[in-house]
Amino acid sequence: MENFNIKNMQKKGQAGVNSKVSYLIGALIVVVLATAIAPEMFSNIANLTGNESDTPTWVPSVLFVIVGAGLVFLIWRAFGNNK
């Protein structure tokens, strides 16, 4: 029968926690950057709908969806959900 080695188990647990903490710190940085940049991106898209603009009416609404989905997927991938 094999003896229980507490030091080996602590090392395994510590390695698992370290990788999860690094994912969380990276995800936090991405979330902070996304929330800082998002208002600027959306306000610039809203500026496309001005009276003197030659852009078609469907372009700003499509860009809102694309930018929003891009930010959501960026944050999703930052949390380690690659599948």
Backbone torsions as a table, in degrees:
resi	resn	phi	psi	omega
1	MET	NA	138.4	-176.3
2	GLU	-86.4	140.7	178.6
3	ASN	-79.1	149.3	177.4
4	PHE	-81.8	122.4	-178.6
5	ASN	-107.5	106.0	-175.9
6	ILE	-67.0	-33.4	-179.3
7	LYS	-66.7	-40.5	177.2
8	ASN	-64.8	-39.0	179.5
9	MET	-67.8	-36.5	177.6
10	GLN	-65.9	-40.0	178.5
11	LYS	-64.4	-40.8	178.3
12	LYS	-64.5	-43.7	179.4
13	GLY	-66.1	-39.4	179.9
14	GLN	-65.4	-39.6	179.2
15	ALA	-64.0	-40.1	178.5
16	GLY	-66.8	-38.6	-179.6
17	VAL	-70.1	-39.4	-178.6
18	ASN	-61.4	-41.7	-179.5
19	SER	-69.0	-36.5	179.4
20	LYS	-70.2	-36.3	178.2
21	VAL	-67.2	-39.4	178.4
22	SER	-65.9	-37.4	174.2
23	TYR	-61.1	-44.8	-177.6
24	LEU	-66.3	-39.3	178.2
25	ILE	-66.3	-44.1	176.8
26	GLY	-62.3	-41.7	178.7
27	ALA	-65.3	-38.8	178.2
28	LEU	-62.3	-41.9	178.7
29	ILE	-63.2	-42.7	179.6
30	VAL	-65.1	-41.5	179.6
31	VAL	-64.1	-42.8	179.1
32	VAL	-63.6	-43.8	178.6
33	LEU	-65.7	-40.3	-179.9
34	ALA	-65.0	-40.4	179.7
35	THR	-72.5	-23.9	177.2
36	ALA	-79.1	-34.2	-175.6
37	ILE	-89.0	-29.5	-174.1
38	ALA	-56.1	-46.8	-179.8
39	PRO	-60.2	-37.2	178.5
40	GLU	-65.8	-41.9	-180.0
41	MET	-65.5	-45.4	-178.2
42	PHE	-69.7	-33.7	177.8
43	SER	-69.5	-34.4	176.9
44	ASN	-68.9	-33.9	175.5
45	ILE	-67.9	-39.3	179.2
46	ALA	-64.4	-28.1	178.5
47	ASN	-69.9	-15.3	178.9
48	LEU	-70.6	-17.5	-175.3
49	THR	-93.2	18.6	-178.8
50	GLY	-65.3	167.5	-178.4
51	ASN	-67.0	-32.7	-177.5
52	GLU	-92.1	6.2	-176.3
53	SER	-82.0	141.2	178.1
54	ASP	-98.7	8.6	-179.7
55	THR	-76.8	144.5	176.9
56	PRO	-63.5	157.0	-175.0
57	THR	-68.9	-23.6	-177.5
58	TRP	-81.0	-18.7	-175.0
59	VAL	-64.0	-48.2	-179.4
60	PRO	-62.3	-39.4	-179.7
61	SER	-67.4	-37.2	176.8
62	VAL	-67.6	-39.9	179.3
63	LEU	-66.5	-35.5	175.3
64	PHE	-58.7	-44.3	-179.4
65	VAL	-66.9	-43.2	-178.1
66	ILE	-65.3	-46.0	-179.4
67	VAL	-66.1	-43.4	178.8
68	GLY	-61.8	-45.7	178.9
69	ALA	-65.8	-37.2	178.1
70	GLY	-62.6	-42.0	177.8
71	LEU	-66.8	-40.0	178.8
72	VAL	-63.5	-45.7	-179.7
73	PHE	-69.1	-32.2	175.6
74	LEU	-62.4	-45.4	178.6
75	ILE	-67.9	-38.6	178.2
76	TRP	-59.7	-45.0	179.6
77	ARG	-69.7	-29.8	179.9
78	ALA	-65.6	-28.4	178.1
79	PHE	-83.2	7.5	174.5
80	GLY	86.7	15.7	178.5
81	ASN	-94.7	81.6	-174.6
82	ASN	-88.8	-10.3	-174.3
83	LYS	-90.1	NA	NA
